[in-house]
Amino acid sequence: MAIVTPGGGGSPNFALVKDDFIKLGKGLLIACTGAALTYGSEWVAGTSFGIWTPMIVAAWSVVANMARKFIVDTNDPAVP
């Protein structure tokens, strides 16, 4: 059974085309950003910033959400 892609494009077996590399690059960017944000979240949550801790944790949450919105295609109605 063949997989049909929108626009009729795609790559043959054992070959990669430009669109494949773009998708792989986006996946790599999403994975690396997720790992960095996870590490940063653990660090921010475990570090004491004194009286500034609540503000820094709140700001980090906004940064993490902003990074997610920047990377993910928000034109897709299935993406919240």
C-alpha positions in Angstrom: 0.0 0.0 0.0 1.4 3.4 -1.0 1.3 6.4 1.3 -0.3 9.4 -0.4 1.2 12.8 0.5 -0.6 16.2 -0.1 0.5 17.6 -3.4 1.5 14.3 -4.8 5.1 14.8 -3.7 7.4 12.4 -1.8 10.6 10.6 -2.2 11.4 7.3 -3.7 12.6 4.4 -1.6 16.2 4.8 -0.2 16.4 8.4 -1.3 15.8 11.8 0.4 14.7 15.0 -1.2 14.8 18.6 0.0 11.4 18.3 1.7 12.6 15.3 3.7 15.6 17.3 4.9 13.4 20.2 5.9 11.1 17.9 7.9 14.1 16.2 9.5 15.5 19.6 10.4 12.2 20.8 11.9 12.0 17.6 13.9 15.6 18.1 15.2 14.8 21.7 16.1 11.7 20.6 18.0 13.5 17.8 19.9 16.5 20.0 20.8 14.3 22.9 21.9 12.2 20.5 24.0 15.2 19.0 25.7 16.7 22.5 26.4 13.4 23.7 27.8 13.0 20.6 30.0 16.6 21.0 31.3 16.0 24.7 31.9 12.7 24.0 33.7 14.4 21.6 36.0 17.2 24.1 36.7 14.8 27.0 37.3 12.6 25.0 39.6 15.5 23.7 41.6 17.4 27.0 41.9 16.6 29.6 44.6 16.5 33.1 43.4 15.4 34.5 46.7 12.3 36.7 46.6 12.5 36.7 42.8 11.8 33.0 42.5 8.1 33.2 41.8 8.6 35.9 39.1 11.5 34.0 37.4 9.5 30.7 37.4 6.5 32.6 35.9 8.6 34.2 33.3 10.2 30.9 32.4 6.7 29.4 31.8 6.0 32.3 29.4 9.3 31.7 27.6 8.6 28.0 27.2 5.1 28.6 25.8 6.5 31.2 23.4 9.1 28.8 22.1 6.4 26.1 21.6 4.2 28.6 19.7 7.1 29.7 17.6 8.1 26.2 16.5 4.7 24.6 16.1 2.6 25.4 13.0 -0.4 27.1 14.7 -2.4 27.3 11.4 -3.3 23.6 11.9 -6.7 23.6 13.6 -5.7 20.3 15.4 -2.9 22.1 17.3 -4.1 23.8 20.5 
